[in-house]
């Protein structure tokens, strides 16, 4: 699933390409993924412009010139793929771009006045697009918790969050209403860096462990954004950058391999809250 670093990288990449370009045409090939009436969706977007792109957690918010907002959530396997004459920029899930676009995964296509195109692709079709007004947008974003790198995610705020919660650690990190933007990959990496098992009871964490966890959360998310996440790729772009945080993963995808930190145990994989979870049974406590 694209998480905060991947979605932020998409936001930055598309902001450099599609702002203030009139939208010439919108093709809806899979109407169920559009949460408006298809004709209304097309009528609002045709000849409209995207003037800014924001993000809340994993949710992309495209500010439109007519003061509406286009919300796009990639969910499990969504991609946004921008194609112009001399470049392709793709962000989101890392399943291969099979052949020419559009392909069988292309469900909504935005065509701009300069003949560039933005494809919304989704293998499993859990993602969605929705146009909303200001009040509805505010109601939606108000449901999200603080951003891990935002001003509201202070150590004191983090301690307050933990003091009100029971249960185990990882499901809390994944709860978007508590902390916005962390998904399965980065939750495992955060727990590893903090040397805390993801299945630790929250009420057993010491003050120092909470401090370590807060630092680890900000470090992992900041580094992942800097490295363009684990799934983002620029194909045939001027600098040919690729998302390369994958080479820094310490536990995710490394089950049954030797721990890179302690070298004393193999990374273990368990199911926690229905999610595959990796950790070192020796150096995470």
Backbone as numpy.savetxt, mean C-alpha at the origin, in Angstrom:
# Nx Ny Nz CAx CAy CAz Cx Cy Cz
-0.04 -8.01 -1.15 -0.88 -6.81 -1.15 0.00 -5.56 -1.15
-0.28 -4.59 -2.04 0.43 -3.31 -1.95 0.16 -2.64 -0.60
1.22 -2.25 0.08 1.10 -1.62 1.39 1.50 -0.15 1.28
1.58 0.53 2.40 1.84 1.97 2.38 3.03 2.35 1.51
4.19 1.71 1.63 5.34 2.13 0.81 5.09 2.00 -0.69
4.42 0.91 -1.11 4.12 0.73 -2.52 3.13 1.78 -3.01
2.09 2.04 -2.21 1.06 3.00 -2.60 1.63 4.41 -2.61
2.49 4.73 -1.65 3.14 6.05 -1.65 4.04 6.21 -2.87
4.72 5.15 -3.27 5.58 5.21 -4.45 4.74 5.42 -5.71
3.59 4.75 -5.79 2.67 4.99 -6.90 2.23 6.44 -6.91
1.86 6.96 -5.75 1.39 8.35 -5.66 2.43 9.32 -6.20
3.67 9.13 -5.77 4.74 10.02 -6.22 4.98 9.86 -7.72
5.04 8.61 -8.18 5.31 8.36 -9.59 4.24 8.93 -10.50
2.97 8.72 -10.16 1.89 9.22 -11.00 1.75 10.73 -10.91
2.10 11.31 -9.76 2.02 12.77 -9.62 2.93 13.47 -10.62
4.00 12.81 -11.00 4.93 13.40 -11.98 4.47 13.22 -13.42
3.36 12.49 -13.63 2.98 12.13 -15.00 1.59 12.57 -15.42
0.61 12.53 -14.54 -0.78 12.66 -15.01 -1.51 13.91 -14.52
-0.88 14.73 -13.69 -1.59 15.90 -13.17 -1.89 16.89 -14.29
-3.11 17.46 -14.23 -3.55 18.54 -15.13 -3.67 18.10 -16.59
-3.73 16.79 -16.82 -3.99 16.29 -18.18 -5.49 16.00 -18.31
-6.18 16.63 -19.26 -7.59 16.30 -19.45 -7.79 14.82 -19.77
-8.78 14.22 -19.13 -9.11 12.82 -19.37 -10.05 12.75 -20.57
-9.62 12.09 -21.61 -10.38 12.05 -22.87 -11.46 10.97 -22.84
-11.15 9.82 -22.26 -12.06 8.69 -22.33 -11.83 7.75 -21.16
-12.90 7.09 -20.70 -12.81 6.08 -19.65 -13.53 4.83 -20.12
-12.82 3.73 -20.18 -13.42 2.45 -20.53 -13.57 1.61 -19.26
-14.76 1.12 -19.02 -15.03 0.26 -17.87 -15.29 -1.15 -18.39
-14.34 -2.04 -18.19 -14.46 -3.40 -18.69 -14.97 -4.37 -17.63
-14.93 -3.96 -16.38 -15.43 -4.80 -15.27 -16.23 -3.88 -14.34
-17.53 -3.65 -14.65 -18.32 -2.66 -13.91 -18.39 -2.90 -12.41
-18.27 -4.15 -11.96 -18.43 -4.42 -10.51 -17.32 -3.78 -9.68
-16.20 -3.41 -10.30 -15.10 -2.78 -9.56 -15.29 -1.28 -9.41
-16.25 -0.72 -10.12 -16.56 0.71 -10.02 -17.77 0.87 -9.12
-17.61 1.59 -8.02 -18.67 1.68 -7.01 -19.61 2.85 -7.25
-19.65 3.34 -8.48 -20.66 4.30 -8.93 -21.38 3.67 -10.11
-22.49 4.28 -10.53 -23.09 3.86 -11.79 -22.09 4.15 -12.90
-21.79 3.17 -13.75 -20.75 3.35 -14.76 -20.89 4.61 -15.59
-22.10 4.94 -16.03 -22.27 6.14 -16.85 -21.96 7.40 -16.05
-22.40 7.46 -14.80 -22.08 8.62 -13.96 -20.57 8.74 -13.76
-19.92 7.62 -13.52 -18.47 7.59 -13.35 -17.78 8.16 -14.58
-18.19 7.72 -15.75 -17.59 8.20 -16.99 -17.89 9.67 -17.24
-19.13 10.07 -16.98 -19.52 11.47 -17.23 -18.74 12.43 -16.36
-18.52 12.06 -15.10 -17.77 12.94 -14.19 -16.32 13.06 -14.62
-15.72 11.95 -15.06 -14.29 11.95 -15.37 -13.96 12.50 -16.76
-14.88 12.36 -17.70 -14.59 12.80 -19.07 -14.35 14.31 -19.09
-13.23 14.73 -19.65 -12.78 16.13 -19.74 -12.40 16.73 -18.40
-12.43 15.93 -17.36 -11.98 16.38 -16.04 -10.46 16.25 -15.97
-9.86 16.78 -14.90 -8.42 16.68 -14.70 -8.12 16.28 -13.27
-7.04 15.54 -13.09 -6.52 15.22 -11.76 -5.55 16.33 -11.39
-5.82 17.04 -10.31 -4.97 18.18 -9.94 -4.02 17.87 -8.80
-4.27 16.78 -8.09 -3.36 16.37 -7.01 -3.67 14.92 -6.65
-2.68 14.23 -6.09 -2.89 12.86 -5.63 -2.46 12.77 -4.18
-3.39 12.39 -3.31 -3.11 12.19 -1.89 -3.19 10.70 -1.57
-2.89 10.38 -0.33 -2.95 8.99 0.12 -3.33 8.96 1.58
-4.14 7.98 1.95 -4.46 7.74 3.36 -4.33 6.25 3.58
-3.29 5.86 4.34 -3.01 4.44 4.46 -2.70 3.87 3.10
-3.46 2.85 2.69 -3.27 2.21 1.38 -4.23 2.75 0.33
-5.00 3.77 0.68 -6.01 4.34 -0.21 -5.45 5.52 -0.98
-5.54 5.47 -2.32 -5.14 6.60 -3.17 -6.33 7.53 -3.36
-6.07 8.84 -3.25 -7.12 9.85 -3.37 -6.72 10.81 -4.48
-7.42 10.76 -5.60 -7.15 11.63 -6.74 -8.09 12.84 -6.65
-7.51 14.02 -6.41 -8.31 15.23 -6.33 -8.62 15.71 -7.75
-9.89 15.87 -8.06 -10.32 16.25 -9.40 -10.57 17.75 -9.49
-10.48 18.27 -10.70 -10.64 19.71 -10.92 -12.03 20.20 -10.55
-13.04 19.32 -10.63 -14.42 19.73 -10.30 -14.72 19.58 -8.82
-13.68 19.33 -8.00 -13.78 19.22 -6.55 -14.37 17.90 -6.07
-14.54 16.94 -6.97 -14.82 15.57 -6.56 -13.50 14.85 -6.29
-13.60 13.62 -5.80 -12.42 12.82 -5.48 -12.60 11.42 -6.04
-11.57 10.94 -6.73 -11.55 9.56 -7.20 -10.73 8.74 -6.22
-11.38 7.77 -5.58 -10.70 6.88 -4.64 -10.35 5.59 -5.35
-9.11 5.13 -5.20 -8.69 3.85 -5.76 -7.99 3.05 -4.67
-8.50 1.85 -4.42 -7.86 0.93 -3.48 -7.45 -0.31 -4.25
-6.17 -0.68 -4.16 -5.63 -1.81 -4.91 -5.89 -3.15 -4.24
-6.25 -3.14 -2.95 -6.53 -4.37 -2.21 -5.42 -5.40 -2.39
-5.76 -6.66 -2.72 -4.77 -7.74 -2.72 -3.86 -7.72 -3.94
-4.43 -7.56 -5.14 -3.64 -7.77 -6.36 -3.80 -6.64 -7.37
-4.20 -5.46 -6.91 -4.39 -4.35 -7.84 -3.08 -3.76 -8.33
-3.13 -3.23 -9.54 -2.00 -2.51 -10.13 -2.52 -1.25 -10.81
-1.69 -0.22 -10.83 -1.90 0.93 -11.71 -0.72 0.99 -12.66
-1.00 1.01 -13.94 0.05 0.97 -14.97 -0.15 2.15 -15.90
0.82 3.03 -15.94 0.76 4.22 -16.79 1.65 4.01 -18.01
1.09 4.26 -19.18 1.84 4.09 -20.42 1.77 5.37 -21.24
2.93 5.89 -21.59 3.01 6.99 -22.56 3.88 6.51 -23.72
4.25 7.41 -24.59 4.98 7.00 -25.79 6.33 6.37 -25.48
6.99 6.84 -24.43 8.37 6.39 -24.21 8.60 5.74 -22.86
7.55 5.44 -22.11 7.79 4.82 -20.80 6.56 4.07 -20.31
6.83 3.13 -19.43 5.78 2.43 -18.69 6.13 2.54 -17.21
5.18 2.97 -16.40 5.36 3.00 -14.95 4.29 2.11 -14.35
4.71 1.12 -13.59 3.76 0.18 -13.00 3.95 0.13 -11.50
2.87 0.14 -10.76 2.95 0.04 -9.32 1.82 -0.77 -8.76
2.08 -1.45 -7.65 1.07 -2.25 -6.99 1.54 -3.68 -6.83
0.65 -4.61 -7.04 0.99 -6.03 -6.90 2.00 -6.41 -7.98
2.81 -7.42 -7.68 3.93 -7.75 -8.56 3.67 -8.93 -9.49
2.40 -9.25 -9.79 2.20 -10.30 -10.77 2.62 -9.77 -12.14
3.11 -10.62 -13.04 3.68 -10.14 -14.30 2.68 -9.41 -15.17
3.20 -8.44 -15.91 2.39 -7.77 -16.91 2.41 -8.64 -18.16
1.37 -9.44 -18.35 1.39 -10.44 -19.41 1.05 -9.81 -20.75
2.01 -9.76 -21.67 1.76 -9.33 -23.03 1.40 -7.86 -23.14
0.63 -7.55 -24.15 0.25 -6.18 -24.43 -0.87 -5.73 -23.50
-0.95 -4.44 -23.29 -2.05 -3.86 -22.53 -2.99 -3.15 -23.51
-4.31 -3.26 -23.27 -4.95 -3.98 -22.17 -4.86 -5.49 -22.33
-4.93 -6.18 -21.17 -4.97 -7.64 -21.17 -6.16 -8.11 -20.34
-6.20 -9.39 -20.02 -7.37 -9.93 -19.31 -7.52 -9.39 -17.90
-6.47 -8.75 -17.37 -6.54 -8.19 -16.02 -6.88 -6.70 -16.03
-6.99 -6.09 -17.20 -7.26 -4.65 -17.32 -8.76 -4.41 -17.23
-9.20 -3.73 -16.17 -10.63 -3.59 -15.91 -11.16 -2.18 -16.07
-10.32 -1.18 -15.87 -10.69 0.22 -16.12 -9.50 0.90 -16.79
-9.78 1.67 -17.85 -8.71 2.32 -18.61 -9.03 3.81 -18.74
-8.10 4.63 -18.27 -8.20 6.08 -18.42 -7.31 6.50 -19.60
-7.87 7.20 -20.56 -7.09 7.70 -21.70 -7.04 9.22 -21.61
-5.82 9.77 -21.67 -5.62 11.21 -21.54 -5.51 11.86 -22.91
-5.59 13.17 -22.92 -5.62 13.92 -24.17 -4.33 13.77 -24.97
-3.22 13.45 -24.30 -1.94 13.30 -24.99 -1.70 11.85 -25.45
-2.76 11.04 -25.42 -2.69 9.63 -25.84 -1.89 8.74 -24.88
-1.67 9.20 -23.67 -1.15 8.31 -22.63 -2.34 7.64 -21.95
-2.06 6.55 -21.23 -3.14 5.74 -20.66 -2.77 5.29 -19.25
-3.78 5.18 -18.40 -3.62 4.63 -17.06 -4.55 3.43 -16.94
-3.95 2.26 -16.69 -4.71 1.01 -16.59 -4.87 0.61 -15.13
-6.10 0.27 -14.75 -6.34 -0.36 -13.45 -6.46 -1.85 -13.70
-5.45 -2.60 -13.29 -5.41 -4.06 -13.45 -5.62 -4.73 -12.11
-6.29 -5.87 -12.10 -6.50 -6.57 -10.83 -6.78 -8.05 -11.11
-5.85 -8.89 -10.70 -5.96 -10.33 -10.93 -7.16 -10.93 -10.21
-7.30 -10.63 -8.92 -8.35 -11.27 -8.11 -9.61 -10.41 -7.96
-9.55 -9.19 -8.46 -10.72 -8.31 -8.54 -11.31 -7.94 -7.18
-10.42 -7.68 -6.20 -10.87 -7.19 -4.91 -10.78 -5.66 -4.81
-10.01 -5.04 -5.69 -9.83 -3.60 -5.65 -11.09 -2.87 -6.10
-11.06 -1.54 -5.95 -12.24 -0.77 -6.37 -11.86 0.66 -6.73
-12.77 1.31 -7.46 -12.67 2.72 -7.80 -14.01 3.36 -7.42
-13.95 4.56 -6.88 -15.19 5.23 -6.47 -14.99 6.74 -6.49
-15.95 7.45 -7.07 -15.94 8.92 -7.04 -16.85 9.38 -5.91
-16.32 10.28 -5.08 -17.08 10.79 -3.94 -16.91 12.30 -3.85
-17.82 12.94 -3.13 -17.69 14.35 -2.83 -16.84 14.56 -1.59
-16.69 15.82 -1.20 -15.81 16.16 -0.08 -16.27 15.53 1.23
-17.56 15.62 1.54 -18.04 15.12 2.83 -17.86 13.61 2.95
-18.17 12.88 1.87 -18.00 11.42 1.93 -16.53 11.04 2.02
-15.69 11.78 1.31 -14.25 11.52 1.40 -13.75 11.71 2.82
-14.20 12.77 3.48 -13.77 13.03 4.85 -14.25 11.93 5.80
-15.45 11.43 5.60 -15.95 10.33 6.44 -15.11 9.07 6.27
-14.70 8.81 5.03 -13.91 7.61 4.75 -12.52 7.71 5.38
-11.84 8.83 5.18 -10.47 8.95 5.70 -10.45 9.06 7.22
-11.57 9.52 7.82 -11.63 9.63 9.28 -11.62 8.27 9.96
-11.91 7.21 9.21 -11.92 5.86 9.79 -10.52 5.30 9.96
-9.53 5.93 9.34 -8.16 5.42 9.39 -7.45 5.92 10.64
-6.56 5.09 11.16 -5.72 5.49 12.28 -4.60 6.39 11.82
-3.70 6.79 12.74 -2.58 7.65 12.37 -1.62 6.96 11.41
-0.96 7.76 10.57 0.05 7.24 9.65 1.34 6.95 10.43
2.04 5.86 10.14 3.26 5.53 10.88 4.34 6.60 10.81
4.34 7.40 9.75 5.34 8.47 9.61 4.73 9.85 9.79
3.49 9.90 10.26 2.82 11.17 10.44 3.11 11.79 11.80
2.77 13.06 11.93 3.00 13.78 13.18 2.19 13.20 14.34
1.06 12.58 14.02 0.19 12.04 15.07 0.67 10.71 15.63
1.71 10.13 15.01 2.20 8.84 15.48 3.43 9.04 16.37
3.24 9.78 17.44 4.32 9.98 18.41 4.44 8.76 19.31
5.53 8.69 20.06 5.69 7.59 21.01 4.57 7.60 22.04
4.21 8.78 22.52 3.13 8.87 23.50 1.81 8.38 22.91
1.55 8.75 21.66 0.33 8.29 21.00 0.35 6.77 20.83
1.50 6.23 20.49 1.63 4.78 20.32 1.38 4.06 21.65
1.94 4.59 22.73 1.70 4.00 24.05 0.21 4.05 24.40
-0.43 5.15 24.05 -1.87 5.29 24.31 -2.67 4.24 23.53
-2.28 4.04 22.27 -2.95 3.03 21.43 -2.83 1.65 22.06
-1.62 1.30 22.47 -1.38 -0.03 23.04 -2.09 -0.22 24.37
-2.19 0.84 25.15 -2.80 0.73 26.48 -4.29 0.41 26.41
-4.91 0.69 25.27 -6.35 0.48 25.12 -6.68 -0.86 24.45
-5.65 -1.64 24.13 -5.88 -2.84 23.34 -5.49 -4.10 24.08
-6.21 -5.17 23.78 -5.87 -6.49 24.28 -5.49 -7.37 23.09
-5.21 -8.63 23.37 -4.88 -9.54 22.29 -3.40 -9.52 21.96
-3.06 -9.98 20.74 -1.66 -10.12 20.34 -1.27 -8.99 19.40
0.04 -8.87 19.19 0.61 -7.69 18.56 0.29 -7.54 17.08
0.56 -8.56 16.28 0.49 -8.37 14.83 -0.89 -7.94 14.33
-1.99 -8.54 14.79 -3.30 -8.06 14.31 -3.52 -6.58 14.59
-2.96 -6.07 15.69 -3.08 -4.64 15.96 -2.34 -3.83 14.90
-1.13 -4.26 14.54 -0.37 -3.54 13.52 -1.08 -3.53 12.18
-1.87 -4.58 11.91 -2.57 -4.69 10.63 -3.91 -3.97 10.61
-4.40 -3.56 11.76 -5.72 -2.93 11.84 -5.63 -1.49 11.34
-6.24 -1.22 10.19 -6.12 0.10 9.56 -6.80 1.21 10.35
-7.74 0.85 11.21 -8.39 1.85 12.04 -7.53 2.24 13.24
-6.47 1.48 13.48 -5.56 1.77 14.59 -4.28 2.43 14.07
-3.66 1.83 13.07 -2.49 2.39 12.40 -2.70 2.18 10.90
-2.57 3.23 10.12 -2.92 3.16 8.70 -1.72 2.79 7.84
-1.87 1.75 7.03 -0.91 1.50 5.97 -0.01 0.29 6.12
0.04 -0.32 7.31 0.91 -1.48 7.52 0.17 -2.74 7.08
0.83 -3.56 6.28 0.27 -4.84 5.85 1.14 -5.99 6.32
0.92 -7.15 5.75 1.53 -8.38 6.24 3.05 -8.37 6.15
3.58 -7.89 5.03 5.04 -7.89 4.84 5.71 -7.06 5.92
5.27 -5.82 6.05 5.98 -4.89 6.94 5.68 -5.14 8.41
4.53 -5.72 8.73 4.27 -6.10 10.12 5.29 -7.13 10.60
5.57 -8.12 9.76 6.59 -9.13 10.12 7.96 -8.49 10.27
8.31 -7.59 9.35 9.63 -6.96 9.39 9.78 -6.03 10.59
8.70 -5.34 10.95 8.72 -4.46 12.12 8.95 -5.27 13.39
8.21 -6.35 13.55 8.37 -7.19 14.74 9.78 -7.76 14.82
10.33 -8.16 13.68 11.69 -8.70 13.68 12.69 -7.65 14.12
12.59 -6.45 13.56 13.55 -5.41 13.92 13.45 -5.05 15.40
12.24 -5.09 15.95 12.04 -4.77 17.36 12.38 -5.94 18.28
12.70 -7.11 17.70 13.03 -8.33 18.44 11.86 -8.81 19.31
10.66 -8.66 18.76 9.44 -9.06 19.47 8.66 -10.04 18.60
8.21 -11.13 19.19 7.41 -12.08 18.43 6.06 -11.45 18.05
5.61 -11.68 16.83 4.34 -11.09 16.41 3.13 -11.61 17.17
3.27 -12.75 17.85 2.15 -13.30 18.62 2.25 -12.98 20.11
3.10 -12.00 20.47 3.19 -11.57 21.87 1.91 -10.89 22.31
1.49 -11.16 23.53 0.34 -10.44 24.10 0.74 -8.98 24.31
-0.12 -8.08 23.90 0.19 -6.66 23.98 0.44 -6.23 25.42
-0.31 -6.78 26.36 -0.17 -6.35 27.76 1.07 -6.90 28.45
1.90 -7.67 27.72 3.16 -8.15 28.29 4.36 -7.33 27.81
4.14 -6.36 26.92 5.24 -5.57 26.39 5.78 -4.62 27.45
7.09 -4.57 27.59 7.72 -3.63 28.51 7.79 -2.25 27.87
8.09 -1.25 28.68 8.22 0.11 28.16 9.31 0.18 27.09
10.44 -0.48 27.34 11.53 -0.46 26.36 11.12 -1.17 25.07
10.38 -2.24 25.18 9.92 -2.95 23.98 8.96 -2.08 23.16
8.13 -1.32 23.84 7.23 -0.40 23.13 8.03 0.67 22.41
9.06 1.19 23.06 9.94 2.18 22.42 10.60 1.56 21.19
11.11 0.34 21.35 11.77 -0.34 20.22 10.79 -0.59 19.07
9.57 -0.94 19.42 8.56 -1.22 18.40 8.18 0.05 17.64
8.06 1.14 18.35 7.75 2.43 17.71 8.87 2.84 16.76
10.12 2.71 17.22 11.27 3.04 16.37 11.33 2.12 15.14
11.07 0.84 15.36 11.13 -0.13 14.26 10.06 0.17 13.22
8.87 0.54 13.67 7.78 0.86 12.75 8.17 2.01 11.83
8.71 3.07 12.41 9.07 4.23 11.60 10.27 3.93 10.71
11.23 3.19 11.22 12.42 2.86 10.43 12.05 2.01 9.22
11.30 0.95 9.43 10.96 0.03 8.34 10.13 0.74 7.28
9.14 1.52 7.70 8.29 2.18 6.72 9.05 3.26 5.94
9.92 3.99 6.64 10.70 5.02 5.96 11.67 4.41 4.95
12.34 3.34 5.36 13.30 2.70 4.46 12.59 2.07 3.27
11.43 1.48 3.50 10.69 0.85 2.40 10.24 1.89 1.38
9.81 3.05 1.84 9.44 4.13 0.91 10.66 4.58 0.13
11.77 4.75 0.83 13.01 5.19 0.17 13.45 4.20 -0.92
13.21 2.91 -0.67 13.60 1.87 -1.64 12.47 1.54 -2.62
11.42 2.35 -2.61 10.28 2.20 -3.53 9.51 0.91 -3.28
9.49 0.44 -2.05 8.69 -0.72 -1.69 9.27 -2.02 -2.22
8.45 -3.04 -2.19 8.91 -4.36 -2.62 8.34 -4.78 -3.97
7.37 -4.03 -4.51 6.71 -4.48 -5.74 6.70 -3.45 -6.84
7.20 -2.25 -6.59 7.10 -1.20 -7.60 8.22 -1.34 -8.63
7.90 -1.10 -9.88 8.91 -1.16 -10.94 8.68 -0.06 -11.95
9.73 0.56 -12.42 9.68 1.47 -13.56 10.29 0.74 -14.74
9.51 0.48 -15.76 10.02 -0.22 -16.94 10.31 0.81 -18.03
11.51 0.76 -18.60 11.92 1.64 -19.69 11.81 3.11 -19.30
11.94 3.40 -18.04 11.96 4.79 -17.60 13.37 5.32 -17.72
13.52 6.63 -17.55 14.82 7.27 -17.79 15.90 6.73 -16.88
15.55 6.41 -15.61 16.56 5.90 -14.68 16.40 4.42 -14.39
15.40 3.78 -15.00 15.22 2.32 -14.90 15.19 1.83 -13.45
14.54 2.59 -12.56 14.50 2.21 -11.15 13.51 1.07 -10.92
13.82 0.24 -9.96 12.93 -0.84 -9.56 12.80 -0.83 -8.03
11.61 -1.20 -7.56 11.44 -1.31 -6.11 12.35 -2.40 -5.57
13.22 -2.06 -4.62 14.22 -3.04 -4.21 14.29 -3.26 -2.71
13.22 -2.94 -1.96 13.24 -3.25 -0.53 13.24 -4.76 -0.30
12.84 -5.51 -1.33 12.77 -6.97 -1.18 14.12 -7.54 -0.75
15.21 -6.93 -1.17 16.52 -7.45 -0.80 16.87 -7.17 0.67
16.07 -6.34 1.34 16.30 -6.03 2.75 15.37 -6.81 3.68
14.49 -7.64 3.12 13.57 -8.41 3.95 14.34 -9.43 4.79
14.06 -9.45 6.08 14.78 -10.34 7.01 14.00 -11.61 7.34
12.67 -11.52 7.32 11.87 -12.69 7.68 10.81 -13.03 6.63
10.19 -12.03 6.04 9.11 -12.30 5.10 9.64 -13.08 3.89
9.01 -14.22 3.62 9.44 -15.05 2.50 10.68 -15.88 2.78
11.17 -15.90 4.04 12.40 -16.60 4.38 12.16 -17.78 5.33
10.93 -18.29 5.39 10.65 -19.42 6.28 11.56 -20.60 5.96
12.01 -21.24 7.05 12.92 -22.41 7.00 14.35 -22.05 6.60
14.64 -20.76 6.51 16.01 -20.33 6.25 16.63 -19.77 7.53
17.94 -19.82 7.62 18.66 -19.38 8.82 18.41 -17.90 9.08
18.16 -17.56 10.35 17.99 -16.16 10.73 19.25 -15.38 10.41
19.08 -14.25 9.75 20.22 -13.45 9.33 20.85 -12.68 10.48
20.15 -12.59 11.62 20.67 -11.83 12.75 21.39 -12.73 13.75
20.73 -13.74 14.24 21.33 -14.57 15.29 22.04 -15.81 14.76
21.65 -16.25 13.58 22.22 -17.47 12.96 22.03 -18.71 13.84
21.11 -18.64 14.79 20.91 -19.74 15.73 19.67 -20.58 15.40
18.77 -20.05 14.61 17.52 -20.76 14.33 17.05 -20.43 12.93
16.17 -21.27 12.42 15.54 -21.00 11.13 14.28 -20.15 11.33
13.98 -19.33 10.35 12.76 -18.53 10.40 11.56 -19.46 10.37
10.63 -19.22 11.28 9.44 -20.05 11.42 8.23 -19.34 10.82
7.34 -20.10 10.22 6.10 -19.54 9.69 4.91 -20.17 10.40
4.02 -19.30 10.90 2.78 -19.75 11.53 1.62 -18.98 10.92
0.41 -19.41 11.23 -0.78 -18.65 10.85 -1.24 -17.87 12.07
-1.42 -16.57 11.89 -1.84 -15.70 12.99 -2.94 -14.78 12.48
-4.13 -14.95 13.02 -5.25 -14.17 12.53 -5.54 -14.42 11.06
-5.26 -15.64 10.61 -5.50 -15.99 9.23 -4.44 -15.51 8.26
-3.35 -14.96 8.78 -2.28 -14.45 7.92 -0.99 -15.22 8.16
-0.30 -15.56 7.09 1.02 -16.17 7.21 1.96 -15.22 7.92
2.65 -15.71 8.95 3.46 -14.86 9.82 4.82 -15.49 10.03
5.89 -14.70 9.80 7.25 -15.23 9.92 7.98 -14.53 11.06
8.81 -15.29 11.78 9.61 -14.72 12.86 10.73 -15.68 13.21
11.71 -15.17 13.96 12.79 -16.00 14.46 12.43 -16.46 15.87
12.33 -17.76 16.12 11.94 -18.23 17.45 13.04 -18.06 18.50
14.24 -17.70 18.07 15.36 -17.55 19.01 15.56 -16.10 19.44
15.69 -15.19 18.49 16.04 -13.81 18.88 14.86 -12.86 18.96
13.66 -13.33 18.65 12.47 -12.54 18.93 11.80 -13.12 20.17
11.50 -12.24 21.12 10.99 -12.69 22.42 9.52 -12.33 22.59
